[in-house]
Amino acid sequence: MPLLVPAFIQHVIQQKAGPLAYIPTRASLGWRYSSYTWNATTKQLTVRIHDQHYKLSNTNHTIAITAEYFGGTLATCGDGNEKSYQVDGNKVWSSADNLAWRCVKGAQGRIVKILASGGKYPAVGLAIIAASVKRI
């Protein structure tokens, strides 16, 4: 199975984001890597994937996966959730229909919040993508 995020892009992300270099490893059939952004000021990495059945300009079919430091604890990560899921051994939360998230203990023990959001994608699908995110 091909990588969701190309190996070269993974290397570039790793060089820029360091301890926040987290990428999705799983998506629905037809979804492909689109782009990434690293904001050094806010320490936020966003990787975008897009459903290839739609034009790239149609952002309703784009999912953004973001990794950022979380100021709370693992126990408070789920605050504000409407639903929770257990996916591949990972606890994932969601609110509304277009946001799912989870927290992990990252490098140097800092808590990292992983968020998956997308316009037309169901929360359970976003939860599966958020659960698949791994540090590279």
N, C-alpha and C positions, 0 to 999 in steps of 0.2 A: 504494500500500500504506500503510495507516495506521501511525502510530508505535506502537511497543511501549510506550513510556513517554510519556504525554500531554505536550504542549508546556508546559502550565502547570506540571506537576510537574517537568519538566526545569529550568524556570526557578527553581523553589523549591530544587531540589537544588543547582543551580549557585550560588545565593546562600549556601546553608548550607555546602556541602562544598568550594567553591572548587577547589583543585588536585586534590581527590579526587573530583570530580564525574564519575564514570564510570557509564554505563548500558548495558544490553544492547540490541542493535538487532535481534536475531533470536531466534525461538523457534518451536517446532512449531505447526502449525495448532491453533487452539483455546486456546492459552495467551495470557493477558492480564496486564497490569500489575495488581498487587494492592496493594502498599504499599511504603514506604521508611522507613528509620530512619537518622538521623545521630547518631553518638555523638561529641560534641565533645571529650570527655575522652580517648578512645582513638583519635580521628581515624579512624573507621571508618564507611563508608557501606554500607548493605545495601539492595538493591532486590529485592523479591519479585515473582515472577510465578506464576500459578496456572492449572492446567488447568480451564477453565470447565465441563468435563463432570462435575466433582465439586464437592461443597460446599466452600466456602472453609475450613470447619473441618477438612477432611480434609488435614492437612499432608503426607501422603505424596505429594500431587500439587501441592506447592509447591516452587519452586526459589528459593534465596537466592543473589544475586550480590553479592559483597562486594568493596569496594576499600579497601585499607589500605596504609600504607607498609611496605616490606620492609627489614629491617636488613642483608640480605646484598647480594650482587652479582647481576647478570643471570646470570652463569655458575653461581651456586649456587641459583638459583630452583628448579630441577628436582630438587634433592636430596630423596630419599625417595619418588620416583615409582615406580610399578609399570609404567606404560605412558606412551608419548609419542605425540603426534599432530602432524601438520602440517595446519592448517586455515586456508584462505584466506591462506596466507603467514605464519601465526603458529604458533609452537611452543607446544603446550599439553601439560601433564602430568596424570596422574591417579593416584590411589591408591584402593584398594578399589573399590566400585562407585558411590559417591555423592559423589565429589569430583573436580573438575578445576580446574586453575589455570594461570595464565601471569603473567609479569612484563613490565612496560613501563617505559621511561624516561619519567617524568612531568615535571611542571612543576618548574623550578629544578633539573633533573637528578636528582631523587630517584627511587628505584625504587618502583614501585607494584605490589603483588600483587593480581591479580584472581582471585577464587575463585568457583566455581559449585558449589553443593551441593544435593542433593535426594533425598528418601527413595526413591522408586520409579523414578527416571529413570536410564537407563544412562549409563555414563561417557562414551561417545562422544558422546551427545547433550549432556551437560554441557560437553564439550570444544568443541562447535560454538557453544554459547551463550557460553562464556568467550572464544572467539576473536572473537565479534561485538562485544564490549564496546568502546565508544569513549568518549573524553573529550568532554564537552560544554562 
